[in-house]
Amino acid sequence: MTQQQTHANPLETQPISALLLRYSVPTALTLMVNYLYNIVDQIFVGQGVGIPGMTATNVAFPLMILVNAISLLLGDGCAAHMSLCLGRRQQQEADATISHALTLIIGSGLCCALICGLFAPQLVWLCGATDSAYGQAVVYLRAVSLGIPFQLMCPAFTAIIRADGAPQYTMKCMILGALINLVLDPIFIFPLQMGVLGAGIATAIGQTAAGCMCLLYLPKMRTVHIRKEGLRPTARRTGRILALGFPSLLTQTMTALVQITMNNLMRQYGALSIYSSDIALSVYGMMMKVYQIAHSMFVGVSSAIQPINGFNFGAKHYRRVFDTYRLAVLVASVISCVWFLIFMIFPRQIAHLFVSDSQLYLDCAAHVFRIHMMLFFLYGVHMTTASFFQGIGKPVRSLLIPLARQGVFLIPLALLLSASLGMDGALYAVPIADGLVFLLSAVLAAGEFRSWYRKGWL
């Protein structure tokens, strides 16, 4: 066996299906556990505090998405640049990138926590808080802000540790945090009667534990090493990390903006419906938290192909990149269809987990799920395509896909249709946007691979 074969990277030698399974499952499970923080809060708050308490936690949810947006900006950008550097055998640059990202991640977490703590009253009103939920929303946001520096670390280090070849480790980190949250939530909410404050504190403690465990992995990294001289930020390296991570930032930021827009539309037009503002807003927020579980599977698939595509594109193994994308699209499509059936058939059963004593709440949940998720069987392909372009170092095309879905299609349509159709108009904007972005993704991917054929790469 030659020296080159001995040190071959598994990203260029192992079967693509095995790599996809190895990288996607731990990542998806890690994110699912992360989203369970919010779902567990919602279930216990719904049973212990009621619909106003659920509304309060839902109002803070877009802000947590924005924190994750910054986290993924730094984590995915660092991971993508690391993979490209390792594929090109640029070890020194890969080491400098992870060192550089560490400084950015810690500094950003502290800044986000300070902003959420100081400006909580203004932020929750912006995110659609009703008069009855405003006070509890402020209390909840200030409590969870204590754990924001560590909340930001986990998704960022998930991407980096995944690129280092140990995706299972971050799954353990998030499971630890979720278990702590699961134990503390009912204690703080029921025996101690702390309400949404207790839910927020439990979340902050769980996130802190998970973040600290992620930090413990850094000295053990195998493919890259943190160097003291690389900790000081430089404009060139920061720019590269931000450029590659910007599609992830945009995806999450636009998700948060959609949530803020829809929260306000639910507050405004829910009051004109048979459901009321509080029920419409709490149902929509509950649905989006359940949706995040499905979403995490697509993130797992799309994130898994990023290091595979990045390394192999850097190493000029273009056929392997194409085969990876094709398999990922197939897997994402199967997942989309399964979740579509769940959302169409079991909306009442899902809602019953959160509120069981309000028939109007369950009716609203069935109505909202079946309109909002009408074309969910197409969902996932656009995320896989965006990740493909990000992995091969084309952030502009990767950026175009989430920007089109959320900013060009969904938000304008929600504002336009709600003006004439009320709450239902806002909901119908989602399946329309899903159909349009599916077509856009197909056109962009087909155009990219046609250019590869012309160059003789395939």
SETORNU-704230 format. One record per residue: residue number from 0; residue in three letters; x, y, z of N, C-alpha, C in turn. Coordinates in steps of 0.05 Angstrom, whole numbers. Layout:
N
     i    aa      nc1      nc2      nc3     cac1     cac2     cac3      cc1      cc2      cc3
   NUM   ala        X        Y        Z        X        Y        Z        X        Y        Z
...
END
This chain:
458
     i    aa      nc1      nc2      nc3     cac1     cac2     cac3      cc1      cc2      cc3
     0   met       17      -24        0        0        0        0       18       25        0
     1   thr       11       44      -17       28       68      -19       22       87        3
     2   gln       40      107        6       36      128       26       10      143       21
     3   gln        4      149       -4      -20      164      -11      -45      149       -4
     4   gln      -45      123       -8      -69      106       -1      -72      104       28
     5   thr      -50      102       43      -51      100       72      -65      123       85
     6   his      -60      147       74      -70      171       86      -94      183       70
     7   ala     -107      166       54     -130      176       38     -152      184       57
     8   asn     -164      207       51     -187      216       67     -212      200       60
     9   pro     -227      191       81     -251      175       75     -271      190       58
    10   leu     -270      217       58     -289      232       41     -286      227       11
    11   glu     -262      217        3     -258      212      -25     -256      182      -31
    12   thr     -258      165      -10     -256      136      -15     -280      120       -6
    13   gln     -293      127       15     -315      111       25     -340      114        7
    14   pro     -358       94        7     -383       97       -8     -399      121        1
    15   ile     -411      134      -19     -425      159      -14     -449      154        5
    16   ser     -463      132        1     -486      126       18     -478      123       47
    17   ala     -455      110       52     -445      106       79     -437      133       92
    18   leu     -424      150       76     -417      177       86     -441      193       92
    19   leu     -461      192       74     -485      208       78     -499      199      104
    20   leu     -501      173      108     -513      163      133     -497      171      157
    21   arg     -471      169      155     -453      174      178     -454      204      186
    22   tyr     -456      221      167     -455      250      173     -483      262      177
    23   ser     -503      251      164     -530      264      166     -545      256      191
    24   val     -543      230      199     -559      221      222     -551      235      248
    25   pro     -525      235      255     -518      250      280     -525      279      279
    26   thr     -521      292      255     -527      320      253     -557      325      256
    27   ala     -573      309      243     -602      312      245     -612      307      274
    28   leu     -601      286      286     -609      281      314     -600      303      333
    29   thr     -576      314      328     -566      336      344     -585      360      342
    30   leu     -594      367      318     -612      389      314     -639      383      326
    31   met     -648      358      323     -674      351      334     -674      355      365
    32   val     -652      346      377     -650      350      406     -649      379      413
    33   asn     -635      395      396     -634      424      401     -662      436      399
    34   tyr     -677      428      379     -704      439      376     -723      429      398
    35   leu     -716      406      410     -732      396      432     -732      414      456
    36   tyr     -711      431      459     -711      451      480     -737      467      479
    37   asn     -743      477      455     -767      494      451     -793      478      453
    38   ile     -792      454      442     -817      438      443     -824      429      471
    39   val     -803      421      487     -808      413      515     -818      437      531
    40   asp     -806      460      527     -816      484      539     -845      489      533
    41   gln     -852      485      507     -879      491      497     -899      471      510
    42   ile     -892      446      511     -910      426      522     -915      431      552
    43   phe     -894      435      567     -898      440      596     -911      467      601
    44   val     -904      487      586     -917      513      590     -946      511      582
    45   gly     -952      497      560     -980      494      551     -997      480      572
    46   gln     -986      459      584    -1001      445      605    -1001      459      632
    47   gly     -980      474      638     -978      486      664     -986      515      665
    48   val     -983      530      643     -990      559      643    -1013      565      626
    49   gly    -1016      551      603    -1038      555      585    -1031      569      560
    50   ile    -1051      577      544    -1046      589      517    -1030      615      519
    51   pro    -1035      633      539    -1018      657      540     -989      651      544
    52   gly     -983      631      560     -955      623      565     -943      612      539
    53   met     -958      596      524     -948      586      499     -943      608      479
    54   thr     -961      628      479     -957      651      461     -931      665      469
    55   ala     -925      668      495     -901      682      504     -876      668      494
    56   thr     -875      641      496     -851      626      487     -848      627      457
    57   asn     -871      627      443     -871      628      413     -860      655      404
    58   val     -866      676      418     -857      703      410     -826      705      411
    59   ala     -814      691      430     -785      692      432     -771      674      412
    60   phe     -786      656      400     -774      636      382     -759      648      358
    61   pro     -770      669      344     -755      680      322     -727      691      330
    62   leu     -725      701      355     -700      711      364     -680      689      368
    63   met     -689      666      377     -671      643      379     -662      633      352
    64   ile     -679      636      332     -672      629      304     -650      648      295
    65   leu     -652      673      302     -631      692      294     -604      686      307
    66   val     -605      677      332     -580      669      345     -568      645      330
    67   asn     -585      626      323     -575      603      307     -565      612      280
    68   ala     -576      633      269     -567      644      243     -538      653      245
    69   ile     -532      668      266     -504      677      270     -486      653      275
    70   ser     -496      634      290     -480      610      296     -473      595      270
    71   leu     -493      591      253     -488      576      228     -472      592      208
    72   leu     -474      619      209     -457      636      193     -428      629      198
    73   leu     -420      628      224     -393      624      231     -385      594      229
    74   gly     -403      576      239     -396      548      238     -396      536      211
    75   asp     -416      541      194     -417      530      167     -395      543      150
    76   gly     -391      569      154     -370      583      138     -342      572      144
    77   cys     -337      567      170     -311      556      178     -309      527      168
    78   ala     -330      511      171     -329      483      162     -325      481      132
    79   ala     -339      498      117     -336      497       87     -308      504       79
    80   his     -297      525       91     -270      533       84     -249      512       93
    81   met     -254      500      116     -236      478      125     -236      455      105
    82   ser     -260      447       97     -261      424       78     -247      430       52
    83   leu     -251      454       41     -238      462       16     -208      462       20
    84   cys     -198      473       43     -169      474       48     -157      446       51
    85   leu     -171      429       65     -161      401       69     -161      386       42
    86   gly     -181      391       26     -182      378       -1     -158      387      -18
    87   arg     -150      412      -14     -127      423      -29     -101      418      -15
    88   arg     -101      404        7      -77      398       23      -65      424       35
    89   gln      -81      443       43      -72      468       55      -76      467       85
    90   gln      -59      452       99      -63      447      127      -61      472      144
    91   gln      -41      489      139      -37      513      155      -61      531      153
    92   glu      -73      535      130      -96      552      127     -120      540      141
    93   ala     -123      513      141     -145      500      155     -143      505      185
    94   asp     -118      502      196     -114      507      224     -120      536      232
    95   ala     -112      555      215     -117      583      220     -147      589      220
    96   thr     -161      575      203     -190      580      200     -205      572      225
    97   ile     -200      549      237     -214      541      261     -206      558      284
    98   ser     -181      566      286     -172      584      308     -187      611      306
    99   his     -188      621      282     -201      646      276     -231      645      283
   100   ala     -244      623      276     -273      620      281     -279      619      310
   101   leu     -261      607      326     -266      605      355     -269      633      368
   102   thr     -252      651      360     -254      679      371     -281      691      362
   103   leu     -288      688      337     -313      700      327     -337      688      341
   104   ile     -338      662      346     -361      649      358     -365      658      387
   105   ile     -344      659      402     -346      668      430     -355      697      432
   106   gly     -342      714      416     -349      743      417     -378      748      408
   107   ser     -387      733      388     -414      737      378     -435      728      399
   108   gly     -429      706      413     -448      696      433     -452      716      456
   109   leu     -431      728      464     -433      748      486     -449      773      477
   110   cys     -444      781      452     -459      804      442     -489      799      439
   111   cys     -496      775      429     -524      768      426     -538      766      453
   112   ala     -525      755      473     -537      753      500     -542      781      511
   113   leu     -523      799      508     -526      826      518     -550      841      505
   114   ile     -552      838      479     -574      851      464     -601      840      472
   115   cys     -604      814      474     -630      802      482     -637      809      510
   116   gly     -618      811      528     -624      818      556     -632      847      559
   117   leu     -618      865      546     -623      893      549     -648      903      534
   118   phe     -653      892      511     -675      902      494     -698      882      492
   119   ala     -701      865      512     -723      845      511     -751      858      507
   120   pro     -758      880      521     -785      891      516     -790      899      487
   121   gln     -771      912      475     -774      921      448     -775      897      428
   122   leu     -758      877      434     -756      854      416     -781      837      415
   123   val     -793      832      439     -817      815      439     -841      829      426
   124   trp     -842      856      429     -864      870      415     -860      868      385
   125   leu     -836      871      376     -829      869      347     -837      842      336
   126   cys     -834      821      353     -838      794      344     -868      785      346
   127   gly     -886      804      353     -914      798      352     -928      792      378
   128   ala     -917      799      401     -929      793      426     -957      807      429
   129   thr     -976      792      438    -1002      803      444    -1001      817      472
   130   asp    -1021      833      478    -1021      847      504    -1021      828      527
   131   ser    -1036      805      524    -1038      786      546    -1012      770      550
   132   ala     -995      768      529     -971      752      531     -946      768      534
   133   tyr     -948      795      532     -924      812      531     -906      809      556
   134   gly     -917      811      579     -901      809      604     -886      783      606
   135   gln     -901      761      601     -888      734      603     -867      730      582
   136   ala     -871      742      558     -851      740      537     -825      753      544
   137   val     -827      777      557     -803      791      566     -788      774      587
   138   val     -803      763      606     -790      747      627     -776      723      614
   139   tyr     -790      709      596     -778      685      583     -753      692      568
   140   leu     -754      713      552     -730      720      535     -706      727      553
   141   arg     -711      742      574     -688      749      591     -676      725      605
   142   ala     -693      705      611     -683      681      624     -666      665      604
   143   val     -676      661      579     -661      645      560     -636      659      550
   144   ser     -636      686      552     -612      701      543     -587      693      559
   145   leu     -591      683      583     -568      675      600     -552      652      587
   146   gly     -566      636      571     -553      613      559     -545      618      530
   147   ile     -551      642      519     -546      647      491     -517      643      482
   148   pro     -497      652      497     -469      647      488     -464      617      483
   149   phe     -476      600      499     -471      571      496     -490      559      475
   150   gln     -514      571      472     -532      563      451     -519      568      424
   151   leu     -505      591      421     -492      598      396     -469      579      390
   152   met     -456      569      410     -433      551      406     -441      525      394
   153   cys     -464      514      403     -470      486      395     -474      483      365
   154   pro     -492      498      351     -494      494      322     -468      500      307
   155   ala     -454      521      317     -428      528      304     -408      505      306
   156   phe     -405      494      329     -385      473      333     -395      446      321
   157   thr     -422      444      318     -433      420      305     -422      418      276
   158   ala     -423      441      262     -412      441      234     -382      436      234
   159   ile     -368      448      252     -339      446      253     -330      417      261
   160   ile     -343      407      281     -336      380      290     -344      359      270
   161   arg     -366      364      256     -375      346      234     -353      346      212
   162   ala     -343      369      205     -322      370      185     -297      357      194
   163   asp     -293      356      221     -269      342      232     -273      312      232
   164   gly     -297      302      225     -301      273      223     -313      261      248
   165   ala     -325      277      266     -336      265      291     -364      276      296
   166   pro     -383      271      277     -410      283      281     -425      271      305
   167   gln     -417      247      314     -431      235      337     -426      250      363
   168   tyr     -404      264      364     -397      278      389     -417      300      396
   169   thr     -424      316      376     -443      338      381     -470      328      388
   170   met     -477      304      378     -502      292      385     -503      286      415
   171   lys     -481      277      426     -479      272      455     -481      298      470
   172   cys     -469      319      460     -471      345      474     -500      354      476
   173   met     -514      353      454     -541      363      453     -560      345      469
   174   ile     -555      319      470     -571      301      486     -568      308      516
   175   leu     -543      314      524     -538      322      551     -555      346      558
   176   gly     -553      367      541     -568      391      546     -599      386      547
   177   ala     -608      370      529     -637      365      527     -647      349      552
   178   leu     -631      330      562     -638      315      585     -640      333      610
   179   ile     -621      351      612     -621      370      634     -646      388      633
   180   asn     -653      397      609     -677      414      605     -702      398      611
   181   leu     -702      373      602     -726      356      606     -731      351      636
   182   val     -710      348      652     -713      343      681     -721      369      695
   183   leu     -708      391      688     -712      416      703     -739      430      696
   184   asp     -748      427      671     -772      441      662     -796      435      680
   185   pro     -804      409      684     -827      404      701     -823      412      730
   186   ile     -798      410      739     -792      418      767     -797      448      771
   187   phe     -786      464      753     -789      493      756     -817      502      751
   188   ile     -832      489      732     -858      499      724     -880      490      744
   189   phe     -879      464      753     -901      454      770     -896      456      800
   190   pro     -877      441      812     -874      444      841     -865      472      850
   191   leu     -846      484      835     -836      510      843     -854      533      832
   192   gln     -872      526      813     -891      546      802     -878      571      792
   193   met     -856      567      776     -842      590      765     -851      597      737
   194   gly     -870      582      725     -881      589      699     -861      591      677
   195   val     -864      611      660     -846      614      637     -818      621      646
   196   leu     -815      634      669     -788      640      679     -773      614      684
   197   gly     -786      594      696     -774      568      701     -766      554      675
   198   ala     -784      556      655     -778      544      629     -753      556      617
   199   gly     -751      582      619     -728      596      607     -702      589      622
   200   ile     -703      588      648     -679      581      664     -670      552      658
   201   ala     -690      534      656     -683      506      649     -669      504      622
   202   thr     -679      519      603     -667      520      576     -639      530      577
   203   ala     -635      552      592     -608      564      594     -588      546      607
   204   ile     -596      531      627     -578      512      641     -571      489      622
   205   gly     -590      479      607     -585      457      589     -566      466      566
   206   gln     -570      490      556     -553      500      534     -525      505      544
   207   thr     -522      514      568     -495      519      579     -480      493      582
   208   ala     -493      472      591     -480      446      594     -471      435      567
   209   ala     -489      437      547     -482      427      520     -459      443      508
   210   gly     -459      470      511     -438      486      500     -411      480      513
   211   cys     -411      476      539     -385      470      552     -374      443      543
   212   met     -392      424      538     -382      398      528     -371      401      500
   213   cys     -383      418      483     -371      423      456     -343      435      458
   214   leu     -339      453      477     -313      466      481     -292      445      488
   215   leu     -300      425      503     -281      404      511     -270      388      488
   216   tyr     -284      388      465     -275      372      442     -252      386      427
   217   leu     -251      412      429     -233      427      411     -203      418      414
   218   pro     -193      413      438     -165      404      439     -161      376      426
   219   lys     -182      361      421     -180      334      411     -184      333      380
   220   met     -187      355      367     -192      355      338     -170      341      323
   221   arg     -178      325      303     -158      308      289     -148      319      263
   222   thr     -165      332      248     -156      342      221     -145      370      222
   223   val     -152      385      243     -142      413      246     -135      417      275
   224   his     -120      438      280     -111      444      308     -113      474      312
   225   ile     -122      482      336     -124      510      343      -96      521      349
   226   arg      -88      542      336      -62      555      340      -66      582      353
   227   lys      -49      588      372      -52      614      386      -49      637      367
   228   glu      -32      635      348      -27      657      329      -51      661      310
   229   gly      -69      642      308      -92      644      291     -117      656      304
   230   leu     -115      661      331     -139      670      345     -146      699      339
   231   arg     -126      715      331     -132      743      325     -145      745      298
   232   pro     -169      757      296     -183      759      270     -167      776      250
   233   thr     -169      768      225     -158      783      203     -181      788      182
   234   ala     -179      810      168     -201      817      149     -204      796      127
   235   arg     -182      786      117     -183      767       95     -196      741      103
   236   arg     -188      730      125     -199      704      133     -227      707      143
   237   thr     -233      728      158     -261      733      166     -279      736      142
   238   gly     -270      750      122     -286      753       98     -292      727       84
   239   arg     -272      709       84     -277      683       71     -297      666       86
   240   ile     -294      666      113     -313      651      130     -341      661      127
   241   leu     -344      688      128     -370      700      125     -382      696       98
   242   ala     -366      696       77     -376      692       50     -387      664       47
   243   leu     -373      644       57     -382      616       54     -405      610       73
   244   gly     -406      623       96     -427      618      115     -452      636      111
   245   phe     -450      656       93     -472      675       90     -498      662       80
   246   pro     -497      641       63     -522      628       56     -536      616       80
   247   ser     -521      605       98     -533      593      123     -545      616      140
   248   leu     -531      638      142     -541      661      156     -567      671      144
   249   leu     -567      673      118     -590      684      104     -614      665      107
   250   thr     -609      639      105     -631      620      108     -644      623      135
   251   gln     -628      624      156     -639      626      183     -651      654      188
   252   thr     -638      675      178     -648      702      183     -675      705      169
   253   met     -677      696      144     -702      698      130     -724      681      143
   254   thr     -716      658      155     -735      642      170     -746      658      194
   255   ala     -728      672      207     -736      688      230     -754      711      221
   256   leu     -747      724      199     -764      746      188     -792      736      180
   257   val     -792      712      168     -818      700      161     -835      696      187
   258   gln     -821      685      207     -835      679      232     -846      705      245
   259   ile     -829      726      244     -838      752      255     -862      763      239
   260   thr     -860      761      213     -881      771      196     -907      755      201
   261   met     -905      729      202     -928      712      206     -940      716      234
   262   asn     -922      719      254     -932      725      281     -950      750      281
   263   asn     -940      771      268     -956      795      268     -982      793      252
   264   leu     -981      777      230    -1005      772      214    -1025      755      230
   265   met    -1015      735      245    -1032      719      262    -1045      736      283
   266   arg    -1030      754      295    -1040      772      315    -1062      790      304
   267   gln    -1056      801      280    -1075      820      268    -1100      807      257
   268   tyr    -1096      786      240    -1119      774      227    -1132      751      243
   269   gly    -1117      740      262    -1129      721      280    -1151      733      297
   270   ala    -1148      759      303    -1168      773      318    -1194      776      302
   271   leu    -1192      775      276    -1216      778      259    -1228      751      252
   272   ser    -1215      729      260    -1225      702      254    -1241      691      278
   273   ile    -1250      666      275    -1265      654      297    -1246      644      319
   274   tyr    -1219      646      315    -1201      634      334    -1190      653      355
   275   ser    -1186      678      350    -1173      698      367    -1143      700      362
   276   ser    -1132      723      369    -1103      727      365    -1086      708      380
   277   asp    -1092      703      406    -1076      686      422    -1075      657      412
   278   ile    -1099      647      404    -1100      619      394    -1085      617      367
   279   ala    -1091      636      348    -1077      635      322    -1047      637      325
   280   leu    -1038      655      342    -1009      659      346     -996      635      360
   281   ser    -1010      624      380     -998      601      394     -998      576      376
   282   val    -1019      573      360    -1020      549      342     -998      552      321
   283   tyr     -995      575      309     -974      579      289     -947      573      300
   284   gly     -941      584      324     -915      580      337     -911      551      343
   285   met     -932      537      353     -929      508      359     -923      493      334
   286   met     -937      499      312     -932      485      287     -904      489      277
   287   met     -893      513      280     -866      519      270     -845      504      287
   288   lys     -851      500      312     -832      485      329     -833      455      321
   289   val     -856      444      315     -858      417      306     -845      414      279
   290   tyr     -850      434      262     -838      435      235     -807      434      237
   291   gln     -796      446      258     -767      446      260     -755      417      263
   292   ile     -771      399      274     -762      371      276     -759      360      248
   293   ala     -779      365      230     -776      356      203     -753      370      189
   294   his     -752      396      194     -731      413      182     -703      403      189
   295   ser     -700      393      213     -673      383      222     -664      360      205
   296   met     -682      344      195     -674      321      178     -663      331      151
   297   phe     -675      352      140     -665      364      116     -638      377      120
   298   val     -635      390      143     -609      402      150     -588      381      153
   299   gly     -596      358      165     -577      336      167     -567      327      140
   300   val     -585      323      121     -577      314       95     -561      336       81
   301   ser     -570      360       81     -556      381       66     -529      388       79
   302   ser     -527      386      106     -502      391      119     -482      368      114
   303   ala     -493      344      112     -476      321      108     -461      322       81
   304   ile     -475      332       61     -462      333       34     -442      355       31
   305   gln     -443      374       50     -425      397       48     -395      389       50
   306   pro     -387      375       71     -358      367       72     -351      347       50
   307   ile     -370      330       42     -365      311       20     -360      326       -6
   308   asn     -378      344      -12     -375      359      -37     -352      378      -36
   309   gly     -347      391      -13     -325      410      -11     -299      396      -15
   310   phe     -294      374       -2     -269      360       -5     -265      349      -34
   311   asn     -286      337      -44     -283      324      -71     -282      344      -93
   312   phe     -296      367      -90     -294      388     -110     -266      400     -109
   313   gly     -255      404      -85     -228      414      -83     -207      395      -94
   314   ala     -213      368      -92     -195      348     -103     -202      341     -132
   315   lys     -221      355     -144     -229      351     -172     -241      324     -178
   316   his     -255      313     -158     -270      288     -162     -299      295     -168
   317   tyr     -304      305     -192     -330      318     -199     -352      297     -201
   318   arg     -347      274     -211     -368      253     -213     -378      246     -185
   319   arg     -360      245     -166     -368      239     -138     -386      261     -126
   320   val     -380      286     -133     -397      308     -125     -425      305     -136
   321   phe     -427      299     -162     -452      296     -176     -469      273     -163
   322   asp     -455      250     -158     -469      227     -147     -479      234     -118
   323   thr     -463      249     -104     -472      257      -77     -497      274      -77
   324   tyr     -497      293      -95     -521      311      -97     -546      295     -105
   325   arg     -543      277     -124     -566      261     -134     -577      244     -112
   326   leu     -560      231      -96     -570      215      -74     -583      232      -53
   327   ala     -571      255      -47     -583      272      -26     -610      282      -34
   328   val     -615      289      -60     -641      297      -69     -661      275      -65
   329   leu     -654      251      -72     -672      228      -69     -680      224      -39
   330   val     -660      225      -21     -666      222        7     -684      244       17
   331   ala     -677      269       10     -693      292       19     -722      290        9
   332   ser     -726      280      -15     -753      277      -26     -769      256      -11
   333   val     -757      234       -3     -771      214       12     -779      225       40
   334   ile     -761      239       52     -767      252       78     -790      271       76
   335   ser     -790      287       54     -811      307       49     -838      294       48
   336   cys     -840      272       33     -865      258       30     -876      246       56
   337   val     -858      235       72     -866      223       98     -878      245      116
   338   trp     -864      267      118     -873      289      136     -899      301      125
   339   phe     -901      303       99     -926      314       88     -950      297       97
   340   leu     -947      271       96     -969      254      105     -975      257      135
   341   ile     -954      260      151     -958      264      180     -973      290      185
   342   phe     -965      312      172     -978      337      176    -1007      338      166
   343   met    -1013      323      145    -1040      323      134    -1058      305      151
   344   ile    -1048      283      162    -1065      263      175    -1068      268      205
   345   phe    -1047      277      218    -1047      278      248    -1044      306      260
   346   pro    -1055      327      248    -1051      354      261    -1064      356      288
   347   arg    -1088      345      292    -1101      346      318    -1086      331      339
   348   gln    -1075      308      332    -1060      292      352    -1035      307      360
   349   ile    -1022      320      341     -998      336      348    -1005      359      367
   350   ala    -1026      373      360    -1034      396      377    -1043      387      404
   351   his    -1055      364      406    -1065      354      432    -1042      350      453
   352   leu    -1018      346      443     -995      344      462     -990      370      477
   353   phe     -998      393      465     -993      419      477    -1016      430      492
   354   val    -1040      429      480    -1065      438      494    -1086      417      489
   355   ser    -1097      407      510    -1117      385      507    -1145      393      516
   356   asp    -1148      417      526    -1174      425      537    -1188      447      521
   357   ser    -1180      451      496    -1193      472      480    -1199      461      452
   358   gln    -1224      456      446    -1232      446      420    -1226      467      398
   359   leu    -1229      493      405    -1223      513      385    -1194      514      378
   360   tyr    -1176      508      397    -1147      507      392    -1141      484      373
   361   leu    -1154      460      377    -1149      437      360    -1160      442      332
   362   asp    -1183      455      330    -1194      461      304    -1175      480      289
   363   cys    -1165      500      303    -1146      519      290    -1121      504      281
   364   ala    -1111      486      297    -1087      471      290    -1091      455      264
   365   ala    -1114      441      262    -1119      425      238    -1121      443      213
   366   his    -1134      466      216    -1137      485      194    -1110      496      185
   367   val    -1093      504      204    -1067      517      198    -1048      497      186
   368   phe    -1046      473      197    -1028      453      187    -1034      446      158
   369   arg    -1059      442      152    -1066      431      125    -1063      452      103
   370   ile    -1064      477      110    -1059      498       90    -1029      503       87
   371   his    -1016      507      110     -988      514      110     -970      492       98
   372   met     -977      467      103     -960      445       94     -970      432       68
   373   met     -986      446       53    -1000      434       29     -980      423        9
   374   leu     -957      436        4     -938      426      -15     -912      418       -1
   375   phe     -914      408       23     -889      401       38     -875      378       25
   376   phe     -888      362        8     -874      340       -5     -853      349      -25
   377   leu     -853      375      -31     -831      387      -48     -808      398      -31
   378   tyr     -813      400       -5     -793      413       12     -768      396       14
   379   gly     -745      409       18     -720      394       22     -702      395       -1
   380   val     -713      395      -26     -696      396      -50     -681      422      -51
   381   his     -695      444      -44     -682      470      -46     -659      473      -25
   382   met     -663      460       -2     -642      461       19     -617      445       10
   383   thr     -622      422       -2     -600      405      -12     -585      420      -35
   384   thr     -600      433      -52     -587      448      -74     -570      471      -64
   385   ala     -581      486      -44     -566      508      -33     -541      499      -20
   386   ser     -542      476       -5     -518      465        8     -498      456      -13
   387   phe     -508      445      -35     -490      436      -57     -473      459      -67
   388   phe     -486      482      -73     -471      505      -83     -453      517      -61
   389   gln     -461      516      -36     -444      525      -15     -419      507      -12
   390   gly     -423      481      -15     -401      463      -12     -380      465      -34
   391   ile     -388      473      -58     -369      475      -80     -358      503      -83
   392   gly     -363      520      -62     -351      546      -62     -365      567      -79
   393   lys     -392      564      -83     -407      584      -99     -429      596      -82
   394   pro     -421      614      -63     -441      624      -44     -463      641      -56
   395   val     -458      654      -79     -478      671      -91     -502      655     -100
   396   arg     -498      632     -113     -520      615     -122     -533      602      -98
   397   ser     -517      594      -78     -528      583      -54     -546      603      -39
   398   leu     -537      628      -40     -552      650      -27     -578      656      -41
   399   leu     -579      653      -67     -603      660      -82     -627      643      -75
   400   ile     -623      618      -68     -645      600      -63     -661      607      -38
   401   pro     -648      610      -14     -664      618        9     -675      646        7
   402   leu     -659      664       -6     -668      691      -10     -694      692      -26
   403   ala     -695      676      -47     -719      675      -64     -743      664      -49
   404   arg     -739      642      -35     -762      630      -21     -774      648        0
   405   gln     -756      658       18     -767      673       40     -772      702       34
   406   gly     -753      715       21     -755      744       17     -770      753       -8
   407   val     -766      738      -30     -778      746      -56     -807      734      -58
   408   phe     -810      709      -50     -836      696      -53     -853      698      -27
   409   leu     -844      687       -5     -861      682       18     -871      707       32
   410   ile     -853      724       40     -861      748       56     -879      767       39
   411   pro     -871      774       14     -889      791       -1     -917      778       -6
   412   leu     -917      752      -12     -942      739      -17     -960      738        8
   413   ala     -947      734       32     -962      733       57     -975      760       62
   414   leu     -960      782       57     -971      808       62     -993      815       42
   415   leu     -989      807       17    -1008      813       -4    -1034      797       -1
   416   leu    -1032      771        3    -1055      753        4    -1071      757       30
   417   ser    -1057      763       52    -1071      768       77    -1089      792       76
   418   ala    -1081      812       60    -1097      836       58    -1124      831       46
   419   ser    -1126      810       30    -1152      804       17    -1165      779       29
   420   leu    -1149      760       39    -1160      734       48    -1157      730       78
   421   gly    -1145      750       92    -1142      748      121    -1121      728      129
   422   met    -1126      714      151    -1106      694      161    -1100      672      141
   423   asp    -1120      663      127    -1116      642      107    -1098      651       85
   424   gly    -1099      676       77    -1082      686       56    -1053      685       64
   425   ala    -1047      692       89    -1019      689       98    -1010      661       97
   426   leu    -1027      642      104    -1020      613      105    -1016      602       76
   427   tyr    -1032      611       58    -1030      601       30    -1004      610       17
   428   ala     -992      631       27     -967      641       15     -945      620       17
   429   val     -946      603       38     -924      584       42     -923      562       21
   430   pro     -945      548       15     -943      527       -6     -937      539      -34
   431   ile     -947      563      -39     -940      576      -65     -910      581      -66
   432   ala     -898      591      -45     -869      596      -44     -854      570      -47
   433   asp     -863      548      -34     -850      523      -36     -849      512      -65
   434   gly     -871      515      -79     -872      507     -107     -853      523     -125
   435   leu     -852      549     -121     -835      566     -137     -806      561     -132
   436   val     -798      557     -107     -769      554     -101     -760      526     -110
   437   phe     -779      506     -110     -772      480     -121     -764      482     -151
   438   leu     -779      497     -166     -773      501     -194     -747      516     -198
   439   leu     -742      536     -182     -717      552     -183     -693      534     -177
   440   ser     -695      517     -157     -673      499     -150     -667      480     -173
   441   ala     -688      469     -185     -684      450     -207     -670      464     -230
   442   val     -677      488     -237     -665      503     -259     -635      508     -253
   443   leu     -629      518     -229     -601      524     -221     -583      499     -222
   444   ala     -593      477     -211     -577      452     -210     -573      442     -238
   445   ala     -594      442     -254     -591      432     -282     -571      448     -297
   446   gly     -572      475     -294     -553      492     -308     -524      487     -299
   447   glu     -520      483     -273     -493      478     -263     -482      452     -275
   448   phe     -497      431     -275     -487      405     -285     -484      405     -315
   449   arg     -500      420     -329     -496      422     -358     -469      435     -364
   450   ser     -461      454     -348     -434      467     -352     -412      447     -346
   451   trp     -417      429     -327     -397      408     -321     -394      389     -345
   452   tyr     -416      382     -357     -415      364     -380     -399      378     -403
   453   arg     -404      403     -407     -390      418     -428     -360      419     -423
   454   lys     -352      420     -398     -323      421     -391     -311      393     -390
   455   gly     -327      372     -393     -316      345     -393     -312      334     -365
   456   trp     -324      346     -345     -321      337     -318     -338      313     -311
   457   leu     -360      309     -327     -378      286     -322     -380      269     -347
END
